[in-house]
């Protein structure tokens, strides 16, 4: 593939593994783990680096050697990201940030894979499971409310997983380790002339840390792209498939979780799940003129999940079935004229639309045999959005990015058991103004600030007017101010303070007791989230690189729902006060690299009156060593949770509670090949 003009502009090339490196450009607030080189040619859509917020980019060099059960665990390396581990079959966990929890009550992160929206109807992230570390080129994370490119699910920000494109390199990884883990990953690029192909295949088989936690996962993908001779046009297709069959180990009491963390309660012996995801997308990027670029994506997603689960000995087993189909289109025009009244001017506008058709069914079961049905939902959710943003540099040191987005939501809900049909709530045109500013104090430091508005609507039945009262969206207004610096040749960093207010937050009711429920959401009320982030990347000498990130956050209910006055001023459940990630790589010799990395989080309340204590705190240390046998082969050894620290994920809902222990110490050995 000829990577001139447009192709060069969109190429993201990762160099030799480096543990921490920051974008030295003070025009950008982005920080990077792993070396990232972006070509200087200005073409194509505005990138995440133009969003003056807390933007973090994880490069392939810090992801490809990680041994994880699910790819959302890779985000534990990202600053300010909370990784919530349920470890219950196919519903194993997810990530979140900015004071939102990851357990599914409010899914506040827009997920994209190669720029394709990849959330389910509830905002969950099942499509992420299909992307394994060897196939990932980078993960871009945008925290904050000022990114206008996305609407639905973009409440606290977004994350875009970018997979490998082009090249002729092949990679293979064979891993064995604790808890019966066996994994094979293969990724191969084939590039000749104008054409490029990329294929990946991954299989992971694990018994799990706990009893009755076996999981078998299979994923494969293909990418086919063509670039014109002059490099001005690029078109391609991406296909991806994933399947997972897993047993569920069930939730324990707190005492059981502490004293017998590997056990599985007898009531969960028939619990298990089956999940399939598929994605197909077509991509077209081109230069209409020397100053005008066009980008379009058309896609179809399908998600099917069948889960048999019993949350406690006192509850009945349920079969939960979801079948979701999504079709969508995203298009944008970017204009970069030469103007004499400013150092730089770029104008971009975009349109997007998504059409969802969803089925949600629930049954009471005994040993996975249906006894009765208590939910049969058939619903469509249609969204259309448009945005415009400009990058204006009136003087060399100052950049201003005003933006405006508007979204419209439509659809219809049918309760096939109740034989009723309801329209979507009349949310109207959801208007979201935004603005970002960055000022370079000198070549070593820049100040930035932003303000923006995002929105939240109901999920499932709660997006529809099943009763006479019409609901409006919950409006989230957030702001951030920070400084990015590289004041020393070996030290870079960012310090930021942020706040986010919601006008009428709603949260899913988990419904763990299996009783018929009129809806999936409950009103939380007005909320305030705020915090600060400190990030440092260091390279004190040629052999050593290190990074550390600390995020402090608090989420409170400022004006509760009238039915829950006791929650006024209380903290929102499952939000720890602090998140820490840190690591160091030491190149001991030309062939041997030693690594250590750690993650920690504070404890959290499990319900909104804050009366039942706090849980979930942990600090985990991991060690690794990589030895290069030859230019095309290396061996890697990792020890995770070195101190065998006991920790749990905890939940509480409608008088029931449960605890899921985290993994104990694990040892993994890998053989990595390049061909």
Secondary structure by P-SEA (a helix, b strand, c coil): ccccccccccbbbbcccccccccccccccbbbccbbbbbccccccccccccccbbbbbccccccccccccccccccccccbbbbbcccccccccccccccccccccccbbbbcccccccccccccccccccccccccbbbbbcccccccccccccccbbbbbccccccbbbbbbbbbccbbbbbbbbbbbbcccbbbbbbbbbbbbccccccbbbbbbbbbbbbbbbccccccccbbbbbbbbbbbbbbccccaaaaaccccccccccccccbbbbbbbbbbbbbbbccccbbbbbbbbbbbbbbbbbbbccccbbbbbbbbbbbbbbcccbbbbbbbbccccbbbbbbbbbbbbbbbbbbbbbccccccccccbbbbbbbbbbbcbbbbbbcccccbbbbbbbbbbbbbbbbbcccccccccccccccccccbbbbbbcccccbbbbbbccccccccccccccccccbbbbcccccccccccccccccccccccccbbbbbcbbbbbccccccccccccccccccccccbbbbbbbbcccccccbbbbbbbbccccccccccccccccccccccccbbbbccccccccccbbbbccbbbbbbbbccccccccccccbbbbbbbccccccccbbbbbbbccccbbbbbbbbbccccccccccccbbbbbbbbbcc
